[in-house]
Amino acid sequence: MQTAWQRANPEKSCAGTMRYYAKKRDQSPPLTVEEQADVLAFYEKARALTALTGVRHEVDHIRPITKGGQHHPSNLQILTATENRQKGNSVYWKGKASRTSR
């Protein structure tokens, strides 16, 4: 169940959740203030693309955390929800995803 803060701050909430899971796997490196802003920008951009297109967009770890990837801006990309499900836990995916940054 989402709290009022989570509903009001979906990008920060989602970024925080992913940071939590990465930290549990010891794959959340210390981020500079700029890198933290870059991570947050990915989540904001995914939300904006969803609102603009009506197609759900998600932030994906290029190299999944479960396969040694880190929760770092250099390892993030925006995919549609469908593309993200197709990619799954794969490191090498031949979909048409493009890395979208802020």
C-alpha positions in Angstrom: 0.0 0.0 0.0 1.4 3.4 -1.0 1.8 6.2 1.4 0.7 9.8 0.6 4.4 10.7 0.1 4.9 7.8 -2.3 1.9 8.9 -4.4 3.1 12.5 -4.4 6.7 11.6 -5.2 6.6 8.5 -7.5 10.0 9.1 -9.1 11.8 9.4 -5.8 9.9 6.4 -4.4 10.7 4.1 -7.3 14.4 5.3 -7.3 14.5 4.6 -3.6 13.0 1.2 -3.9 15.6 0.2 -6.6 18.4 1.6 -4.5 17.2 -0.5 -1.6 17.3 -3.7 -3.6 20.6 -2.8 -5.2 22.0 -2.1 -1.7 20.8 -5.5 -0.4 22.8 -7.1 -3.2 25.7 -4.8 -2.4 25.4 -3.3 -5.9 24.6 0.3 -5.1 27.8 2.3 -5.4 28.1 5.6 -3.6 26.7 8.2 -6.0 27.7 11.8 -6.3 25.0 14.4 -6.1 25.1 14.7 -9.9 24.7 11.0 -10.3 21.8 10.9 -7.9 20.2 13.7 -10.0 20.8 11.6 -13.1 19.2 8.5 -11.7 16.2 10.6 -10.6 16.0 12.1 -14.1 15.6 8.7 -15.6 12.5 8.0 -13.5 11.1 11.5 -14.2 11.7 10.9 -18.0 10.0 7.5 -17.9 7.0 9.0 -16.2 6.9 11.9 -18.7 7.0 9.5 -21.6 4.2 7.5 -20.1 2.1 10.6 -19.8 3.0 11.8 -23.2 2.4 8.6 -25.1 -0.1 6.7 -23.0 2.3 3.7 -23.1 3.9 2.7 -19.8 7.6 3.4 -19.7 10.0 2.0 -17.1 13.6 2.4 -16.0 15.6 -0.7 -16.7 19.0 -1.8 -15.6 21.0 -2.6 -18.8 22.9 -5.2 -16.9 20.5 -6.6 -14.3 21.3 -6.2 -10.7 20.9 -9.9 -10.3 23.6 -10.4 -12.9 26.1 -8.0 -11.3 24.9 -4.7 -12.7 24.9 -1.7 -10.5 22.2 0.9 -9.7 24.1 3.7 -11.4 23.2 6.1 -14.2 25.6 4.4 -16.6 23.6 1.2 -16.2 20.1 2.6 -16.8 17.9 2.9 -19.8 14.2 3.6 -20.4 12.1 0.9 -22.0 8.4 0.4 -22.6 6.9 -2.0 -20.1 6.4 -4.5 -22.9 10.1 -4.2 -23.9 11.2 -4.5 -20.2 9.2 -7.7 -19.8 10.6 -9.1 -23.0 14.2 -8.3 -21.9 13.5 -9.8 -18.4 16.7 -10.7 -16.6 18.8 -10.8 -19.8 22.1 -9.1 -20.2 22.2 -9.3 -24.0 18.9 -8.3 -25.5 18.3 -7.6 -29.1 15.2 -5.4 -28.7 14.9 -1.9 -30.1 15.5 -0.1 -26.8 17.4 3.1 -26.8 19.2 4.6 -23.9 17.4 7.8 -22.9 19.0 10.1 -20.5 17.9 13.5 -19.1 
